[in-house]
Amino acid sequence: MLTISAQMGGFGLAGLARRILVWPASMIWPYNLVITTNLNTLHAGHEPGSGGMSRIKFFLIALGATFVYHFFPGKLAD
Protein backbone atom coordinates (compact mmCIF):
# COMPACT_ATOMS: atom_id res chain seq x y z
CA MET A 1 0.00 0.00 0.00
CA LEU A 2 2.88 2.36 0.76
CA THR A 3 4.41 1.81 -2.68
CA ILE A 4 1.12 2.27 -4.49
CA SER A 5 0.26 5.43 -2.54
CA ALA A 6 3.74 6.89 -3.21
CA GLN A 7 3.40 6.14 -6.93
CA MET A 8 -0.06 7.67 -7.11
CA GLY A 9 1.15 10.76 -5.24
CA GLY A 10 4.01 11.12 -7.72
CA PHE A 11 1.70 10.77 -10.71
CA GLY A 12 -0.66 13.32 -9.16
CA LEU A 13 2.14 15.85 -8.65
CA ALA A 14 3.40 15.20 -12.18
CA GLY A 15 -0.07 15.89 -13.52
CA LEU A 16 -0.29 19.15 -11.60
CA ALA A 17 3.17 20.28 -12.78
CA ARG A 18 2.68 19.31 -16.43
CA ARG A 19 1.54 22.78 -17.45
CA ILE A 20 4.73 24.28 -15.96
CA LEU A 21 7.33 21.61 -16.76
CA VAL A 22 6.26 19.94 -20.00
CA TRP A 23 4.36 22.37 -22.19
CA PRO A 24 6.88 25.28 -22.39
CA ALA A 25 9.37 24.69 -25.19
CA SER A 26 12.31 25.68 -22.98
CA MET A 27 11.58 22.92 -20.45
CA ILE A 28 11.67 19.84 -22.71
CA TRP A 29 13.91 17.62 -20.62
CA PRO A 30 17.34 19.28 -21.07
CA TYR A 31 19.29 16.07 -20.36
CA ASN A 32 17.49 14.21 -23.15
CA LEU A 33 18.16 17.06 -25.57
CA VAL A 34 21.91 16.75 -25.01
CA ILE A 35 21.88 13.03 -25.79
CA THR A 36 19.64 13.53 -28.81
CA THR A 37 21.87 16.29 -30.19
CA ASN A 38 25.01 14.17 -29.77
CA LEU A 39 23.45 11.18 -31.50
CA ASN A 40 22.12 13.35 -34.31
CA THR A 41 25.52 14.99 -34.81
CA LEU A 42 27.45 11.73 -34.82
CA HIS A 43 25.08 9.98 -37.21
CA ALA A 44 24.51 12.89 -39.60
CA GLY A 45 25.68 12.31 -43.12
CA HIS A 46 29.13 13.52 -44.15
CA GLU A 47 28.91 16.70 -46.21
CA PRO A 48 30.69 16.15 -49.54
CA GLY A 49 33.54 18.51 -50.30
CA SER A 50 33.89 19.73 -46.71
CA GLY A 51 37.35 18.17 -46.28
CA GLY A 52 38.80 17.10 -42.97
CA MET A 53 37.77 14.12 -40.93
CA SER A 54 34.27 12.89 -40.24
CA ARG A 55 32.53 13.55 -36.95
CA ILE A 56 32.53 9.91 -35.92
CA LYS A 57 36.26 9.58 -36.63
CA PHE A 58 36.97 12.65 -34.49
CA PHE A 59 34.76 11.24 -31.72
CA LEU A 60 36.57 7.89 -31.77
CA ILE A 61 39.99 9.56 -31.66
CA ALA A 62 38.92 11.75 -28.74
CA LEU A 63 37.43 8.70 -26.98
CA GLY A 64 40.67 6.74 -27.40
CA ALA A 65 42.80 9.67 -26.20
CA THR A 66 40.59 10.12 -23.14
CA PHE A 67 40.78 6.42 -22.36
CA VAL A 68 44.58 6.43 -22.56
CA TYR A 69 44.81 9.63 -20.52
CA HIS A 70 42.67 8.27 -17.66
CA PHE A 71 43.33 4.53 -17.72
CA PHE A 72 47.10 4.22 -17.87
CA PRO A 73 47.99 6.77 -15.16
CA GLY A 74 45.48 5.00 -12.91
CA LYS A 75 47.17 1.65 -13.56
CA LEU A 76 50.63 3.13 -12.94
CA ALA A 77 49.47 4.60 -9.62
CA ASP A 78 48.38 1.17 -8.32
C-alpha positions as CSV (number, residue, x, y, z in Angstrom):
1,M,0.0,0.0,0.0
2,L,2.9,2.4,0.8
3,T,4.4,1.8,-2.7
4,I,1.1,2.3,-4.5
5,S,0.3,5.4,-2.5
6,A,3.7,6.9,-3.2
7,Q,3.4,6.1,-6.9
8,M,-0.1,7.7,-7.1
9,G,1.2,10.8,-5.2
10,G,4.0,11.1,-7.7
11,F,1.7,10.8,-10.7
12,G,-0.7,13.3,-9.2
13,L,2.1,15.9,-8.6
14,A,3.4,15.2,-12.2
15,G,-0.1,15.9,-13.5
16,L,-0.3,19.2,-11.6
17,A,3.2,20.3,-12.8
18,R,2.7,19.3,-16.4
19,R,1.5,22.8,-17.4
20,I,4.7,24.3,-16.0
21,L,7.3,21.6,-16.8
22,V,6.3,19.9,-20.0
23,W,4.4,22.4,-22.2
24,P,6.9,25.3,-22.4
25,A,9.4,24.7,-25.2
26,S,12.3,25.7,-23.0
27,M,11.6,22.9,-20.5
28,I,11.7,19.8,-22.7
29,W,13.9,17.6,-20.6
30,P,17.3,19.3,-21.1
31,Y,19.3,16.1,-20.4
32,N,17.5,14.2,-23.2
33,L,18.2,17.1,-25.6
34,V,21.9,16.8,-25.0
35,I,21.9,13.0,-25.8
36,T,19.6,13.5,-28.8
37,T,21.9,16.3,-30.2
38,N,25.0,14.2,-29.8
39,L,23.4,11.2,-31.5
40,N,22.1,13.3,-34.3
41,T,25.5,15.0,-34.8
42,L,27.5,11.7,-34.8
43,H,25.1,10.0,-37.2
44,A,24.5,12.9,-39.6
45,G,25.7,12.3,-43.1
46,H,29.1,13.5,-44.2
47,E,28.9,16.7,-46.2
48,P,30.7,16.2,-49.5
49,G,33.5,18.5,-50.3
50,S,33.9,19.7,-46.7
51,G,37.4,18.2,-46.3
52,G,38.8,17.1,-43.0
53,M,37.8,14.1,-40.9
54,S,34.3,12.9,-40.2
55,R,32.5,13.6,-36.9
56,I,32.5,9.9,-35.9
57,K,36.3,9.6,-36.6
58,F,37.0,12.7,-34.5
59,F,34.8,11.2,-31.7
60,L,36.6,7.9,-31.8
61,I,40.0,9.6,-31.7
62,A,38.9,11.8,-28.7
63,L,37.4,8.7,-27.0
64,G,40.7,6.7,-27.4
65,A,42.8,9.7,-26.2
66,T,40.6,10.1,-23.1
67,F,40.8,6.4,-22.4
68,V,44.6,6.4,-22.6
69,Y,44.8,9.6,-20.5
70,H,42.7,8.3,-17.7
71,F,43.3,4.5,-17.7
72,F,47.1,4.2,-17.9
73,P,48.0,6.8,-15.2
74,G,45.5,5.0,-12.9
75,K,47.2,1.6,-13.6
76,L,50.6,3.1,-12.9
77,A,49.5,4.6,-9.6
78,D,48.4,1.2,-8.3
